[in-house]
Amino acid sequence: QVPGPESEVSFEVKGNKLLLRGGMGFRRVVKLPYRVRVLSSSYVNGILHIKLLRADVIERRER
């Protein structure tokens, strides 16, 4: 769950870190075991859903 209205909720992927921001100064950094890319995301009733895929899997598919 991420606090705040949809307009205040955001996320960013940098390498193997997922940065989350929400209302009331909410911030979280989630360290992931792999570099990832975002497949999809949605925010419904205060729940942020993010589908991620390992970046190396995508790179292999693109070759």
Secondary structure, DSSP 4 states (H G I P E B T S, - for coil): ---S-GGG-EEEEETTEEEEE-STT-EEEEE-SS-EEEEEEEEETTEEEEEEEEHHHHHHHH-
